[in-house]
Structures are given as structure tokens and as C-alpha cells.
Amino acid sequence: MCIGAILFIIFCFFSAIPISKSHNEIVVPENYARIQDAIDNASPHDVICVNGGIYEEHLVIDKPLYIYGSEANTPMIKICEDSDIIKITASNVTISNLKIVKNLAGSSKSAGVVLSNVSFCSISNNTIIGNFVGVLIEGGAFNLVQDNSITNNRYGVFLRRYQHSEPSYSNVICRNNISVNSWNGIEIDWGSGNLVYANTLLSNAAFGLEIPDYTPSSSNVIFHNNFIDNARVFGELYQAYAPSSNYWNFSYEGNYWSDFCGVDENNDAISDVSYKVNNNVIDYFPLMGIFQTYKVSDSYVNTVTNASIIGFQHYSMNSTGQHTFLEFNVTSVAQWFCRVTIPKSLELSFLALKINDHATECQVIENDFYINLYVIYPPGDYIVRIETLFIGEFYSGMYLMLFMIVSFMVLFWRRLQCHVKA
């Protein structure tokens, strides 16, 4: 599991690094009518903003660029030909907030986005529909595919070698909705040390995730994903397949499997019994409910629950922002549970949990990295509100005061020693 730990640390480190961007921004179609013209005339690390509209063109990106679609009206890149829509041949490229759509009847072997032997690229917050492969990573390392909706392709995300030699390794595929694809949701061929985290793999016609036996792919870490109703043959679900040299849990937590009913006697949202998906795939710590993430500031609050959660929000009710709340709506027709994980990086101290404005007891587990809250409640519709106190400024002030006291004591001691010697 050492490889998995190293990979996860790398993921956290690179996710925190700001993307290199220049101050020069090119706007399409104001400055150039076509996106490719803007790319060709841009300097490395320029920013290209694409305003709303339909752009019928192929893109080849051969320099580091930050390309994003307008949030007010998400632009669509659409083609009706059997070729890749966006091909990236340079490292340090970001593609964000675009609709990438292929409208092509019949067979196709092309992709929505191709990362061709590159590194440190980010494909995020896009909608990718109708391709042979939604996102194809061929060779390269440290690329990030996150927060995308990748649906109605043949393959959702595919990792393979570049020109039959360079494997794909140390890439991160996280928080994507990869659903209703006509074959595998994710396939890893000739790729090792990749992290597959917090994705929803729903109703794909074949496996949610497959790593074929014929490829020497190992040490891939797969956890906190939701495997829901993937391939069903003669009444049997085929959610995932991989050689035994890959890992299906990290830090004693695995994945959610829609066809598994576990046992959780200690109320931590992790099954006390393992789940054997097939002969090679064993999840030793399967989750008891669906795993979901919600962005709060620069971090993520996670939930594991068997209920439906909507309307998650984070807000404060005073001018200083110290008294803050996490709030969401819960609907369930059966007794439900919910585990809420608050990372310590948010610098929040737990005060109370209220359900429909009634103070409710919950199990609290806290360590150096997170606070876990666990509650069980009868069926119904509820508003769950978690009251917290922002302690960052308090601790910063406390550390500063402690530093000043220690500095004063050291200075006083040195002066005292000098006085004694004199």
C-alpha cells in the first residue's frame, strides 16, 4: 500500500499547485472567430476564454495553455466526423467548462479529448458525449481528469501506452460522473500507479472499471468510487475486473457496490466484512453507502449515506464568518445513516448537529486529519445542519502569541547569562 500512499500524496500536492497562467487573455470569438486560430496565435501559458456558442472544429493544442469556457453560457465544440475533437500534444494544458460532443452515426475510433504522451494536464468540469472514447490518455504522467460528466460514449476514460512503448502512470481520475457508456466506464491498459478516486460509475454496458489480464498494469489505487448497476448478464452484475496486483482500498476505506449488503456494527460507514467482486477483485473495506464530495473553500467535505442528499451548502451567519454551517436536505423511505467527513484543513471545530432544528446526538470521531460525524435516523424528509466554529484565526493568533512568549524568554535568558558572566 506504500505505492498508493505515495500516489495520493502526489495527487494532493499537484492539486494544490496553482496552474501557470500569463496575464494575457484571448477571447473567442471577440479576438478570433475560431478557437484553433486563438491557439495558433497564443503564446505559451496564455489564457483563452471561449464564449458561448457552437464551434464546429477540431483542436490541436501544441503549447501550454489555459482554455476555459464561459460560465454564463457554456460553449460547445461539436463535429460530425470520425476524428479526435481535441488533441493535446504539449504538457501543462488545462481544458475546462466545455461541452465536447460528437454527432456521428456508425462506428468510430476517435476520442473527445486525447492526451498524447504529455504530463501535468488538467481536463476538468467538461461534458463529453458521443465519442468512441471520452478521454484517452496515451502515455504520460501526472495528468488530472476531474469533475467531468462523461456519458454515452463507448469507453468513458481509457489509459493505454503511447506508440506501444510509453505506459500511462501516476495519473488521477477523480470526481467524474462516468455513466451510460456502451462498454467500459474506465479501462486501464498498460498503466501503473494511477489513482481512481470518488467517481460514479453508473449503468455502463460492460464493467464500471476494467484492467485486462493481458496488460501488465499494477499498483493502481481504486477507492471511494460508486459502482452502481453496471453490466448485468443473466442476472449477475459485473461491476469491475482487474488483476490482483491492484488495490481496491486506501487508508482502510474502499468503494461502494450497489449489489453488496454489508454489516456495520461499529457505525463507521465501512462494512465489517469484505466484498469479493470476482476472483481477483476483493474490496476489504467496502462502503455502506454512496460516497459524495462537496467543495467547501479549497477543500472537500465528504458524505457516505444510504439516503438521498441534495442542496448541500456552506455559509456563515455573522460578519466575522467564525460561526459557520454545513447544511443539506435528506430524503429516505427507510431508516438512514449518514457519515460526514470534515477535513482539518478547513480549520472548523464541531459544535452541534441539528435535524429539522432539533439538536441530535451523533457519533464523533476526530484525528489529526478529519472529523467524522455519524448519525442514524428514521425515514422521512429532513434538513440536516452542522454548526461549526472557524478556528483558523484563533490558532494563528495563539501560535503567534506562543512564538512571542518563547522569543521573549530566550532573549531574557541570554541577557541573564550575559549579566551573570559580567
BELTAGI-V150540 format. One record per pair of residues at least 24 apart in sequence whose C-alpha atoms are under 8 Angstrom apart, sorted by the first residue. I is the first residue (numbers start at 1). J is the second residue. Records with the same first field share a line. If there is no record, write none. Layout:
BEGIN
I=J  J
END
This chain:
BEGIN
1=247  250
3=193  219
4=193  195  219  220  221  247  250
5=250
7=170  193  194  195
8=195
11=172
20=45  92
21=45  46  47  65  66
22=46  47
23=47
25=49
27=51
35=59
36=60
50=75
51=75
52=76
54=78
57=85
58=84  85  86
59=85  86  87
60=86  87  88  89
61=86  87  88  89  90
62=88  89  90
63=89  90  91  93
64=90  91  92  93
65=92  93  94
66=93  94  95
67=93  94  95  96
68=94  95  96  97  98
69=96  97  98
70=97
71=97
74=98  99
75=99
76=100  101
77=101
78=102  103
79=103  104
80=104
82=108  109  110
83=108  109  110  111
84=110  111  112  113  114
85=110  111  112  113
86=111  112  113  114
87=113  114  115  116
88=113  114  115  116  118
89=115  116  117  118
90=118  119
91=118  119  120  121
92=119  120  121  122
93=120  121  122
94=121  122  123  124
95=122  123  124  126
96=122  123  124  125  126
97=124  125  126  127
98=125  126  127
99=126  127  128  129
100=126  127  128  129
101=127  128  129  130  131
102=129  130  131
103=130
104=130
108=132
109=133
111=135  136
112=136
114=138
115=139  140
116=140  162
117=141  162  166
118=143
119=143
120=144
122=146
123=148
124=148
125=149
129=153
130=154
133=157  158
134=158
136=160
137=168
138=162  166  167  168
139=166  167  168  169
140=166  167  168  169
141=168  169  170  171
142=169  170  171  172
143=170  171  172
144=171  172  173  174
145=172  173  174  176
146=172  173  174  175  176
147=174  175  176  177
148=175  176  177
149=176  177  178
150=176  177  178  179
151=177  178  179  180  181
152=179  180  181  182
153=180  181  182
154=181  182  183  184
155=181  182  183  184  185  186  187
156=181  184  185  186
157=185  186  187
158=186  187  188  189
159=187  188  189  190  191
160=188  189  190  191
161=189  190  191
167=191  192
168=192  194
169=193  194
170=194  195
171=195
172=196  197
173=197  199
174=198  199
175=199  200  293
176=200
177=201  202
178=202
179=203  204
180=204  205
181=205
182=206
183=207
184=208  209  210
185=209
186=210
187=211  212
188=212  217
189=215  216  217
190=215  216  217
191=216  217  218  220
192=217  218  219  220
193=218  219  220  221
194=219  220  221
195=220  221  222
196=220  221  222  223  225
197=222  223  224  225
198=223  224  225  226  291  292  293
199=224  225  226
200=225  226  227  228
201=225  226  227  228  230
202=226  227  228  229  230
203=228  229  230  231
204=229  230  231
205=230  231  232
206=230  231  238  239
207=231  238  239  240  241
208=238  239  240
209=239  240  241
210=240  241  242
211=241  242  243
212=241  242  243
213=242  243
217=243  245  246
218=243  245  246
219=245  246  247
220=246  247
221=246  247  248  249  250
222=246  247  248  249  250  254  255
223=248  249  250  253  254  255
224=249  253  254  255  256  287  291
225=254  255  256  291
226=255  256  257  258  290  291
227=255  256  257  258
228=256  257  258  259
229=258  259
239=277
240=277  281
241=277  278  280  281
242=280  281
243=280  281
244=280  281
248=281  282  283  284
249=283  284  285
252=284  285
253=285  286  287
254=283  284  285  286  287
255=283  285  286  287  291
256=286  287  288  289  290  291
257=286  287
261=288
262=286  288
263=288
264=288
267=374
268=339  374
269=304  305  338  339
296=346
297=346
298=346
299=343  345  346
300=342  343
301=340  341  342  343
302=340  341  342
303=338  339  340  341
304=338  339  340
305=336  337  338  339
306=336  337  338
307=331  332  336  337  338
308=332
321=390
322=389  390  391
323=387  388  389  390
324=387  388  389  390
325=385  386  387  388
326=385  386  387  388
327=383  384  385  386
328=383  384  385
329=381  382  383  384
330=380  381  382  383  384
331=379  380  381  382
332=379  380  381
333=379  380
334=378  379  380
335=376  377  378  379
336=376  377  378  379
337=374  375  376  377
338=373  374  375  376
339=372  373  374  375
340=372  373  374
341=370  371  372  373
342=370  371  372
343=369  370  371
344=368  369  370  371
345=369
346=390
347=390  391  392
348=388  389  390  391  392
349=388  389  390  391
350=386  387  388  389
351=386  387  388  389
352=386  387  388
353=384  385  386  387
354=384  385  386  387
355=382  383  384  385
356=382  383  384  385
357=383  385
END
